[in-house]
Amino acid sequence: MADDFDVIVVGAGMAGSSAAIRLAQGGANVLLLERGSEAGAKNLSGGVLWGHDLDRILPGWANEMPVERHLVRKRFGFLSPESAVSFDMDDGAWRRPPYVAHTVLRARTDAWLAKKAEEAGATVVTSVPVDRLNWEGSKVHGVVQGGETMTAPVTIIADGANSRVTLGTPIRPSPRLSGEATELGIKEVYKLDASRLEDRFSVGPGEGHAEEWVAGMFPPGVMGGGFLYTNADTLSVGLILNVQSLFGRKVASHDLIEQFRSHPAIASRLRDAELVEYGAKLISSGWASRPASFYGEGWMVVGDAAGFVFSNGIVIQGMNYAVRSGLEAAETALAARAAKEASAARLADYERRLERVGILGDFRDFESMDRVKWNPRFYTAYPKFATALFHGMMTETGAPKEHLRRMLRRAQKAAGLSVLTLAKDGLDVVRDL
Ligand SMILES: Cc1cc2nc3c(=O)[nH]c(=O)nc-3n(C[C@H](O)[C@H](O)[C@H](O)COP(=O)(O)OP(=O)(O)OC[C@H]3O[C@@H](n4cnc5c(N)ncnc54)[C@H](O)[C@@H]3O)c2cc1C
């Protein structure tokens, strides 16, 4: 019996919709299934979108996609309980069109992308939570939802970080996500009118500012970072937390975000802003969260479901990898369709493509990044060290000036860091980041 579709894509996030657009543009009969009532309804990002890859399917996309602001400045810093040290990257190149990065709200961008898939000829169906893949022996032959089976020679799995359809299958043999392979993202959106927002963040109309902070004010042992991004007339504020560091500690995520929001360096910018949205979502933790394979008989896995999120504490980038991996899977599926063959050997081309476009190289090269990112000292000792050092350097006390060497030693003592630890952590940063 003939298949219902050439390709079925599970999940209309950045990865799934990009794949569906390319497949439809290539003439494939593609079905894109989304569990949310609309594409984007369940999606969450900080989010700064580096959208180069979208040029391949939607030239000039940024003029049409509902993006918020183009990024002109990025701030990175350390927060100790009552102080902050940060540096700004104010990039001239980011200010010039075509703008390279945009702040986005996923409910808008993902709905737009799914519409583009529909316009290209894909069948897009929302409110369809796929129950499982349709396994025929070791082969995937479409999906099952509500007792109904829909078939296609190729299924692209784009259902995000907590990929339910792969858990407990040969793609991800364990029935549960490990704490090590998962982070927790929490995000709030605050309404603030555009002119006040632009004054507060010293940006012009349409310009955006993004911040990422090492959160050194949480209870001991809790590791996480905070972010603050400007949208058109809202602010995205949130945390990325190490899930394992929460286990066994009596902390509630709403208390942690409250602590971040109340920090003097953050609170002043949120004054009079009104909370309009709240969400939480799991995030794949890079290489550690990769599946057993990226492809097999009749299937490929893309985006967060494949673990393609790069996050080193200074940046978090997953949407770019989602689009790029979605497009490479689509190209592989189009070639399989032309050859009328969807064997694992044929779909192995997807992995070669991931290699060629640098995705696998990126994640292999930064495999040990988590050792630095989740070094507990970065969330306790280093925020203290940085704020104590700069306090010493920048405060006039009337006493004789101190040499930098002595200030360094004083800050080191205040933070409880030995020279050996500093040297070792410094070496890890250079080697692993
Ligand atoms: C708090 C936070 C901040 C972030 N900040 C950034 C950032 O600034 N920049 C950046 O690039 N990345 C950021 N990321 C990461 C980024 O959001 C992800 O990498 C990206 O969304 C991955 O896209 P995706 O399409 O693979 O998955 P998703 O966006 O998760 O999309 C998966 C889709 O599949 C659907 N789905 C799931 N299960 C099923 C099912 N069974 N049936 C049908 N549909 C299903 C979901 O509803 C969803 O629409 C952030 C993530 C979080 C949580």
The ligand as a Gaussian input file, in Angstrom:
#p B3LYP/6-31G(d) Opt

LIG

0 1
 C       14.984000      29.493000      28.652000
 C       15.620000      29.185000      27.325000
 C       16.423000      30.134000      26.724000
 C       16.994000      29.865000      25.470000
 N       17.696000      30.851000      24.841000
 C       18.150000      30.650000      23.583000
 C       18.729000      31.705000      22.839000
 O       18.816000      32.848000      23.301000
 N       19.200000      31.447000      21.584000
 C       19.100000      30.192000      21.019000
 O       19.506000      30.009000      19.854000
 N       18.535000      29.162000      21.703000
 C       18.058000      29.364000      22.947000
 N       17.455000      28.344000      23.627000
 C       17.438000      27.007000      23.015000
 C       16.388000      26.936000      21.915000
 O       15.136000      27.346000      22.416000
 C       16.286000      25.516000      21.360000
 O       17.560000      25.054000      21.019000
 C       15.379000      25.467000      20.133000
 O       14.086000      25.862000      20.485000
 C       15.359000      24.070000      19.541000
 O       14.407000      24.007000      18.500000
 P       13.687000      22.631000      18.148000
 O       12.831000      22.935000      16.982000
 O       14.702000      21.552000      18.044000
 O       12.843000      22.284000      19.436000
 P       11.599000      23.070000      20.081000
 O       11.719000      24.523000      19.873000
 O       11.495000      22.575000      21.483000
 O       10.352000      22.550000      19.236000
 C        9.867000      21.250000      19.387000
 C        8.429000      21.251000      18.914000
 O        7.935000      19.919000      18.926000
 C        6.624000      19.928000      19.482000
 N        6.382000      18.575000      20.031000
 C        6.971000      18.003000      21.091000
 N        6.509000      16.750000      21.269000
 C        5.616000      16.546000      20.286000
 C        4.783000      15.433000      19.932000
 N        4.816000      14.301000      20.628000
 N        3.960000      15.577000      18.865000
 C        3.918000      16.726000      18.141000
 N        4.687000      17.809000      18.435000
 C        5.520000      17.703000      19.487000
 C        6.683000      21.026000      20.538000
 O        5.405000      21.480000      20.919000
 C        7.514000      22.056000      19.805000
 O        6.717000      22.901000      19.008000
 C       16.848000      28.587000      24.866000
 C       16.061000      27.619000      25.501000
 C       15.431000      27.912000      26.704000
 C       14.542000      26.886000      27.331000

